[in-house]
Amino acid sequence: QRQVVDVIKDLAKLQESSTVLGKINDNIQSLQEVFINTKKRGNVGEFVLEKILTNMLGSNQKLWERQYKTIDGKVVDAYVKTDSEKEGIAIDSKFSLDNYQRYLVSEDIKVKENYLKDFRNDIRKRIDEVAKYINIKNKISSAVMFIPSEEIFAF
């Protein structure tokens, strides 16, 4: 009879562990979805940028603004004000990940080289996109591309 009770207790523990593992699996899938979905990945980058600016400059809108709309209708993730009222610094978060990941997992040298080339082109395109914010009419004298991945930034 004691063995039956022990087996029942072990089954209950096993079921509890299974439930916990299921929740962990769900969380991992949610995290993977963030990095697969370009828009969600962009939202993560904007969130990280906002946290950094808030930690460095505070939440005072006299120093910086999030989702700043330029005179010509473009929206930049952050706008840092300078001493001059005529100009500021645009910061836009860019998270180019797809070709970088393909490069990392590819085993074929030729295919790997192509993914690396594509990744570099992706970064160049993002740089060009951010550079378009620089415009005296928009009061933007400089633009910074924020890369929310230290691994990609260092690459």
C-alpha positions in Angstrom: 0.0 0.0 0.0 2.9 2.3 0.8 4.3 1.7 -2.7 1.0 2.7 -4.3 1.0 6.0 -2.3 4.6 6.6 -3.4 3.8 5.9 -7.0 0.8 8.3 -6.8 3.1 11.0 -5.3 5.7 10.5 -8.0 3.1 10.7 -10.7 1.8 14.0 -9.2 5.4 15.4 -9.2 5.9 14.2 -12.7 2.6 15.9 -13.8 3.7 19.1 -12.0 7.1 19.0 -13.7 5.4 18.4 -17.1 3.2 21.4 -16.6 6.3 23.6 -15.7 8.1 22.3 -18.8 5.1 23.1 -20.9 5.1 26.7 -19.6 8.8 27.0 -20.3 8.3 25.7 -23.8 5.5 28.3 -24.4 7.8 31.1 -23.1 10.6 29.9 -25.5 8.2 29.8 -28.4 7.0 33.4 -27.5 10.5 34.6 -27.4 11.3 32.9 -30.8 8.2 34.6 -32.3 9.6 38.0 -31.2 12.8 37.4 -33.1 11.1 35.8 -36.2 8.6 38.6 -36.6 10.3 41.7 -37.9 7.8 44.1 -36.4 8.0 42.6 -33.0 11.8 42.5 -33.2 11.7 46.3 -34.1 9.5 46.9 -31.0 12.1 45.2 -28.8 14.8 47.4 -30.3 12.7 50.5 -29.7 12.0 49.4 -26.1 15.7 48.9 -25.4 16.6 52.3 -26.9 13.9 54.0 -24.8 15.1 52.3 -21.6 18.7 53.4 -22.3 17.7 57.0 -23.1 15.5 57.1 -20.0 18.4 55.8 -17.8 20.9 58.3 -19.3 18.7 61.4 -19.9 15.7 60.7 -17.7 12.1 60.9 -18.9 12.3 64.7 -19.3 10.9 65.7 -22.8 13.0 68.8 -22.7 16.0 66.6 -23.4 14.6 64.0 -25.7 11.4 62.7 -27.3 10.4 59.2 -28.4 8.6 58.7 -31.7 9.5 62.2 -32.9 7.6 63.3 -36.0 9.7 65.4 -38.4 8.3 68.3 -40.4 8.2 66.2 -43.5 6.2 63.5 -41.7 8.9 60.9 -41.0 8.9 59.3 -37.5 12.2 58.7 -35.8 12.4 56.4 -32.7 14.1 59.1 -30.6 15.1 62.7 -31.0 17.8 64.1 -28.7 17.7 67.8 -28.3 21.0 69.8 -28.3 21.9 73.3 -27.0 20.9 74.7 -30.4 17.2 74.9 -31.0 17.9 74.6 -34.7 19.2 71.0 -34.6 19.1 67.7 -32.8 20.1 64.1 -33.1 17.8 61.4 -34.6 18.3 57.9 -33.2 16.6 55.0 -35.0 16.7 51.4 -33.9 17.5 48.9 -36.6 17.6 45.1 -35.9 18.8 43.3 -39.1 18.8 39.7 -38.0 17.6 37.3 -40.7 20.7 37.1 -43.0 23.0 37.2 -40.0 21.3 34.1 -38.5 21.4 32.4 -41.8 25.1 33.1 -42.0 25.7 31.7 -38.5 23.9 28.4 -39.2 25.0 27.8 -42.7 27.7 25.1 -43.2 28.3 25.5 -46.9 31.1 28.0 -47.4 29.7 29.5 -50.6 26.2 29.9 -49.1 27.7 31.3 -46.0 29.6 34.0 -48.0 26.4 34.9 -49.8 24.5 35.3 -46.5 27.4 37.5 -45.2 27.2 39.6 -48.3 23.4 39.9 -47.9 23.8 40.8 -44.2 26.3 43.6 -45.1 23.9 44.9 -47.7 21.1 44.9 -45.1 23.2 47.0 -42.7 24.1 49.4 -45.5 20.4 49.8 -46.4 19.6 50.5 -42.7 22.4 53.1 -42.6 21.0 54.8 -45.6 17.5 54.8 -44.1 18.8 56.4 -40.9 20.9 59.0 -42.9 17.7 60.2 -44.6 16.6 61.8 -41.3 19.5 64.3 -41.6 17.9 67.5 -42.8 18.1 71.1 -41.6 14.4 71.5 -42.4 13.7 68.7 -39.9 16.1 70.2 -37.3 18.2 67.1 -37.5 21.9 67.6 -37.9 23.0 64.0 -37.0 21.6 60.6 -37.0 22.5 57.5 -35.1 21.6 53.9 -36.0 21.0 52.0 -32.7 21.6 48.3 -33.0 20.0 46.5 -30.1 22.1 43.4 -30.4 25.7 43.6 -29.0 26.6 40.5 -31.1 25.5 42.1 -34.3 27.0 45.5 -33.4 30.4 43.9 -32.6 30.2 41.8 -35.8 
